[in-house]
Amino acid sequence: VRMPEIFLINSKGVISDFSGAVLEADEAVARVREIKDVFIKPYGKGKGNGVHHITYSDGAFYKDDAPITAQDLAALFERHKDWYLSETVKQHPYADLLYDKTVNTIRIITLRDPKTKRFKVFFAVQRIGTSQTIPVDNGSQGGLVCNIDLETGRLSHGRRLHDREVYEVHPDSGTRFADVVI
């Protein structure tokens, strides 16, 4: 499985690359200008907290599709400790069809049979972001979850973790979940 490349890391307030060089925040901003499309993600946290999609296009920076100045980006890099900057990986076209403003991931839940000691896929879900969760798909942030039929790959309806509403269609993209087969 190909993993996204990690470009920079901030450990306890020290920004560095993997050559051993220590960088100032404005140098980290210059790296984003060169790379153009990255994710910043804190380590040691979960639920999508602190994750941002940073891009540089046509002479401007964007954080989660909203304009941000180079100075504000440098301040973000300085203010937050213990993060890494990674490559953006293009998701499969079916996941873009679900919602193309977030990274939409599959969770496969496995269990070990206590008698046979073999692992078995228990169930799988497709996590899907919404306009509330950009750039992540986390249910705790308001994302949707669809069950995946393990035999056919077809998605079920979607649900949020914190309400009982059923979504047959994605509220932002308009994609009908039952029409999607992985």
Residue, then its C-alpha position, 0 to 999 in steps of 0.5 A: v500500500r502506497m502511503p503519502e509522503i511526509f515532507l515536514i514534521n513539527s515536533k515540540g515546536v521544531i520544524s524539520d525535514f528528513s535531511g536533518a535541517v531545521l526550518e523557520a515557519d516562513e521556510a515551511v510556507a516556502r515549501v508549501r509554495e513549491i509543493k502546492d498541495v498538502f495536508i497538515k495533520p496533528y499527530g496524537k489527535g483523532k476525529g479529524n481535529g486540526v486537519h487542514h488541506i493547504t494549497y497554493s495556486d495562482g499566487a495565493f494560499y488556501k486553507d480548506d478552500a478559503p484564502i489564507t495569507a502567507q503570514d497567517l499560514a506561518a502563524l498556523f505552523e508556529r502556533h500548533k505543535d506536533w504536526y506533520l505536512s504530507e502529500t495529497v493523494k488523489q482518491h479513486p473516482y468513485a470516492d470523488l463522486l461521493y463527495d470531492k471536497t473531502v478524503n473519503t475512506i473505508r474502514i474494514i472491521t476485522l475480528r479474530d475467531p477465538k476457536t480457529k484463531r483466524f481473522k475474519v472481516f466482520f463488516a466494512v463502512q464507507r466514510i463520507g465527508t460533507s460541507q460541514t467536515i471539509p477536508v475530512d470524512n470523520g463521523s464525529q465532525g458530521g460526516l456520513v457512514c454507509n455500510i458496504d455490502l461485503e458480497t457486492g460492494r454496494l453502499s447502503h443509505g448513509r447516517r450520521l453518528h449523532d442523529r437518526e436521519v437516513y440519507e439516501v442521497h448525499p446532501d451536498s453532491g446529490t449522489r444516490f448511495a445505493d447507486v455506488v458499487i466499490 
